[in-house]
């Protein structure tokens, strides 16, 4: 296990030096799309809070672990157009490396033709990167405490931008995160790389109670292989959703989402890694709790069934 940890840390250190840090990916991306695209901010019938955690490759020391939260709502509705405002928090840890990011999002939604809405969103915030040198050193006897300390660096501002075209049964999205490619001076003399994301989802009504929801996500990151993700979900009465997901070069996910009490949603993903990492690491678990300040749809709210 110690050898695995050493190899993982060395690989991560090299990747971090060469390309800075790649942003986390989520299995339930349709239920957590605000982490990818600030343009969805405000597309909720009322104030919406989501809390989540993702534990990857259980059983490996220093494996990726991500905690995340978002809150957003709409305001200033005038006829069919409205504003959205919210905040996104993300904490990611991989071995001795970790960061915490906070963004304030704003989006403007305007009605188009044929039932479509178009929103543009901007997220501005900061990130704090940290390295815990004590986790890199395996043997700590008689080591200077200065060496086993930690280093950190604040990066501000971090800018994200996105566009989102949607109606009641489908959506199309494009976003660019870390738009300004800020430098990380204090840790590895790297920079934040651009993350492009293209998204599509649709809800196909199979009966009065059952819908089929395919969705796709394409991630393009400088210096990293292209990643394609997909979901195939069956939704019953918009209360229970279950299905499968997959990511290129990684593995498969079993997905489950349940609405209860009219204002709570619990989403769970179980990822089974099919790459070479499967020989050393266990499955990945992802849990998201959603809380709405109201139950059911508000009057005049255009709900995208393929997205939420």
Buried (B, 14 or more C-beta within 10 A) or exposed (E): EEEBBBEBBEEBBEBBEEBBBBBBBBBBBBBBBBBBBBBBBBBBBBBBBBBBBBBBBEEBBBBBBBBBBBBBBBEEEEEEEBBBBBBBBBBBBBBBBBBBBBBBBBBBBEEEEEEBBBBBBBBBBBBBBBBBBBBBEEEEEEEEEEEBEEEBBEBEEBBBBBBBBBBBBBBBBBBBBBBBEBEBEBBBEBBBBBBBBBBBBBBEEEEEEEBBBBBBBBBBBBEBEEBEBBBEBBBEEBEEBBBEBBBEEBBBBBBBBEBEEEBEBEBBBBBEBEEEBBEBBBBBBBBBBBBBEBEEEEEEBBBBBBBB
